[in-house]
Amino acid sequence: MNTHQKLTRRPADARGKADFGWLKSAHSFSFGQYHDPEHMSFGVLRVINDDEVAGGGGFPSHPHKDAEIFSYVLEGGLAHKDSMGNGSTVQAGGVQYMSAGSGVTHSEFNPSQTTRMRFLQVWLIPDEQGAQPCYDTLDINPEDKRGKLKLFLSPDGRNGSMQTRANASVFAANIGGDERIEHDLGTTQRAWVQVAEGRVKLNDELLYAGDGVAIEGGGHITLHQGEQAEVLLFELP
């Protein structure tokens, strides 16, 4: 156990909430009309929104600039169109990534008229400003994150991950039964764990869907005793 390691839980029910009828959202950090000076960001991690979009609902075309944005789809499908000419639909288990760079407009919507969709929308702060916008998608093989961490976004695009302009590496994992994940953060001074589904223990702390944990001081972490758990881990050097 790393005696310098500090864990700070961000409980699901402490998040900011928004309800627009077609969209229900929970904000881990300040976003939109929710402002909390104690929760503006964590390192380069700026936004984690847990979004539930009703059938036929969606975000009309809107601009972004100098933000690294990915959507991790948990239920249903997420359809995307943008000013770069990209159009795609990412299904549950997939990730959509956009580097807004010098500026891009896009729309996102639920292609189903009857079934809700749910995704985590995450914004990271890029290392450079005004870069060329780009877009990518990745379908994660369920076996690649079954009881282990699957890297899907990184600054260097290693191990088949998508490449981001933010200094962050992002992993996904599903944990259940006797599965146990041991991970060494090394000297990475900041990390964040977000529980998307189910429940799981991080070291000795029991976490539930929607909970987040800020980790400071690097060191070793253990994810175990999962019950249908789906987790994202952010390494934020």
For each residue, the residues with C-beta under 8 A, 3 or more apart:
1: 5 203 219 220
2: 5 217 218 219 220
3:
4: 217 218 219
5: 1 2 215 216 217 218 219
6: 215 216 217
7: 202 203 205 213 214 215
8: 213 214 216
9: 205 207 211 212 213
10: 14 15 28 39 211 212 213 214
11: 14 15 210 211
12: 15 26 208 209 210 211
13: 210
14: 10 11
15: 10 11 12 26 27 28 50 210
16: 26 27 30 31 34 36
17: 24 25 26 27 34
18: 23 24 25 26 27 32 33 34
19: 23 24 25
20: 23 24
21: 54
22: 53 54 56 57 58
23: 18 19 20 51 52 53 54 57 59
24: 17 18 19 20 51 52
25: 17 18 19 49 50 51 52
26: 12 15 16 17 18 49 50 210
27: 15 16 17 18 30 31 32 34 47 48 49
28: 10 15 39 47 48 49 50 194 212
29: 36 39 40 41 42 45 46 47 48
30: 16 27 34 35 36 37 39 40
31: 16 27 34 47 49
32: 18 27
33: 18
34: 16 17 18 27 30 31
35: 30
36: 16 29 30 39 40
37: 30 40
38:
39: 10 28 29 30 36
40: 29 30 36 37
41: 29 44 45 46 125
42: 29 45 190 192 214 236
43: 168 190 192 236
44: 41 124 125 166 167 168 236
45: 29 41 42 48 122 124 168 192 234 236
46: 29 41 67 123 124 125
47: 27 28 29 31 121 122 123
48: 27 28 29 45 120 121 122 194 212
49: 25 26 27 28 31 120 121 122
50: 15 25 26 28 118 120 196 210
51: 23 24 25 118 119 120 121
52: 23 24 25 116 117 118
53: 22 23 57 58 76 109 110 116 117 118 119
54: 21 22 23 57 110 116
55: 110 112 113 114 115 116
56: 22 109 110 112 113
57: 22 23 53 54 109 110
58: 22 53 79 107 108 109 110
59: 23 62 107 108 109
60: 107
61: 81 105 106 107
62: 59 105 106 107
63: 103 104 105
64: 67 69 98 100 103 104 105 106
65: 100 101 102 103 104
66: 100 101 102 126 129 130
67: 46 64 100 123 124 125 126
68: 97 98 99 100 123 124 125 126 164 165 166 168
69: 64 97 98 99 100 121 122 123 124
70: 95 96 97 98 121 122 124 153 162 164 170
71: 78 90 95 96 97 108 119 120 121 122
72: 95 119 120 122 172 196 232
73: 76 77 78 90 91 92 93 94 95 96 117 118 119
74: 92 118 119 120 196 197 230
75: 92 116 117 118 119
76: 53 73 91 92 110 112 115 116 117 118
77: 73 89 90 91 92 110 111 112 117
78: 71 73 89 90 96 108 109 110 117 119
79: 58 87 88 89 108 109 110 111
80: 86 87 88 89 90 96 106 107 108 135
81: 61 86 87 106 107
82: 85 86 87 98 104 105 106 107 135
83: 104 105 106
84: 104 133 134 135
85: 82
86: 80 81 82 135
87: 79 80 81 82
88: 79 80 96 137
89: 77 78 79 80 111
90: 71 73 77 78 80 94 95 96 137 139
91: 73 76 77 94 139
92: 73 74 75 76 77
93: 73 139 140 142
94: 73 90 91 137 138 139 140
95: 70 71 72 73 90 137 138 140 152 153 162
96: 70 71 73 78 80 88 90 135 136 137
97: 68 69 70 71 135 136 137 138 153 162 164
98: 64 68 69 70 82 104 106 133 134 135 136
99: 68 69 126 131 133 134 135 164 165
100: 64 65 66 67 68 69 103 104 133
101: 65 66 104 126 130 131 132 133 134 165
102: 65 66 130 131 132 133
103: 63 64 65 100 133
104: 63 64 65 82 83 84 98 100 101 133
105: 61 62 63 64 82 83
106: 61 62 64 80 81 82 83 98
107: 58 59 60 61 62 80 81 82
108: 58 59 71 78 79 80
109: 53 56 57 58 59 78 79
110: 53 54 55 56 57 58 76 77 78 79 115 116 117
111: 77 79 89
112: 55 56 76 77 115 117
113: 55 56
114: 55
115: 55 76 110 112
116: 52 53 54 55 75 76 110
117: 52 53 73 75 76 77 78 110 112
118: 50 51 52 53 73 74 75 76
119: 51 53 71 72 73 74 75 78
120: 48 49 50 51 71 72 74 194 196 232
121: 47 48 49 51 69 70 71
122: 45 47 48 49 69 70 71 72 170 232
123: 46 47 67 68 69
124: 44 45 46 67 68 69 70 164 166 168
125: 41 44 46 67 68 166
126: 66 67 68 99 101 129 131 164 165 166
127: 155 165 166 167
128: 131 165
129: 66 126
130: 66 101 102
131: 99 101 102 126 128 165
132: 101 102
133: 84 98 99 100 101 102 103 104
134: 84 98 99 101
135: 80 82 84 86 96 97 98 99
136: 96 97 98 162 163
137: 88 90 94 95 96 97
138: 94 95 97 152 161 162
139: 90 91 93 94
140: 93 94 95 144 145 150 152 172
141: 144 145
142: 93 145 146 174
143: 146
144: 140 141 148 150
145: 140 141 142 148 149 150 172 173 174
146: 142 143 174 179
147: 173 174 175 176 179 180 181
148: 144 145 173 181
149: 145 171 172 173 181 183 233
150: 140 144 145 171 172 173
151: 154 158 159 160 161 169 170 171
152: 95 138 140 161 162 170 171 172
153: 70 95 97 161 162 163 164 168 169 170
154: 151 157 158 159 161 162 163 164 168 169 170
155: 127 163 164 165 166 167 168 169
156: 163
157: 154 161 162 163
158: 151 154 161
159: 151 154
160: 151
161: 138 151 152 153 154 157 158 169
162: 70 95 97 136 138 152 153 154 157
163: 136 153 154 155 156 157
164: 68 70 97 99 124 126 153 154 155 168
165: 68 99 101 126 127 128 131 155
166: 44 68 124 125 126 127 155
167: 44 127 155 236 237
168: 43 44 45 68 124 153 154 155 164 234 235 236 237
169: 151 153 154 155 161 234 235
170: 70 122 151 152 153 154 232 233 234 235
171: 149 150 151 152 232 233 234 235
172: 72 140 145 149 150 152 230 231 232 233
173: 145 147 148 149 150 181 223 229 230 231 233
174: 142 145 146 147 226 229 230 231
175: 147 179 180 181 198 200 223 224 226 229 231
176: 147 179 198 226 227 228 229
177: 226
178:
179: 146 147 175 176 224 226
180: 147 175 222 223 224
181: 147 148 149 173 175 222 223 224
182: 220 221 222
183: 149 220 221 222 223 233
184: 219 220
185: 188 191 215 218 219 220 221 235
186: 218
187: 218
188: 185 191 218 235 236 237
189: 216 217 218 236 237
190: 42 43 214 215 216 236 237
191: 185 188 214 215 218 221 233 234 235 236
192: 42 43 45 212 213 214 215 233 234 236
193: 202 207 212 213 215 221 223 231 232 233 234
194: 28 48 120 211 212 231 232 234
195: 198 199 200 207 208 209 210 211 212 229 230 231
196: 50 72 74 120 209 230 231 232
197: 74 209 228 229 230
198: 175 176 195 209 226 227 228 229 230
199: 195 206 207 208 209 226 227 228 229
200: 175 195 206 207 223 224 225 226 227 229 231
201: 204 205 206 207 222 223 224 225 226
202: 7 193 205 207 213 221 222 223
203: 1 7 221 222
204: 201
205: 7 9 201 202 213
206: 199 200 201 225
207: 9 193 195 199 200 201 202 211 213
208: 12 195 199 211
209: 12 195 196 197 198 199
210: 11 12 13 15 26 50 195
211: 9 10 11 12 194 195 207 208
212: 9 10 28 48 192 193 194 195
213: 7 8 9 10 192 193 202 205 207
214: 7 8 10 42 190 191 192
215: 5 6 7 185 190 191 192 193 221
216: 5 6 8 189 190
217: 2 4 5 6 189
218: 2 4 5 185 186 187 188 189 191
219: 1 2 4 5 184 185
220: 1 2 182 183 184 185
221: 182 183 185 191 193 202 203 215
222: 180 181 182 183 201 202 203
223: 173 175 180 181 183 193 200 201 202 226 229 231
224: 175 179 180 181 200 201
225: 200 201 206
226: 174 175 176 177 179 198 199 200 201 223 229 231
227: 176 198 199 200
228: 176 197 198 199
229: 173 174 175 176 195 197 198 199 200 223 226
230: 74 172 173 174 195 196 197 198
231: 172 173 174 175 193 194 195 196 200 223 226
232: 72 120 122 170 171 172 193 194 196
233: 149 170 171 172 173 183 191 192 193
234: 45 168 169 170 171 191 192 193 194
235: 168 169 170 171 185 188 191
236: 42 43 44 45 167 168 188 189 190 191 192
237: 167 168 188 189 190
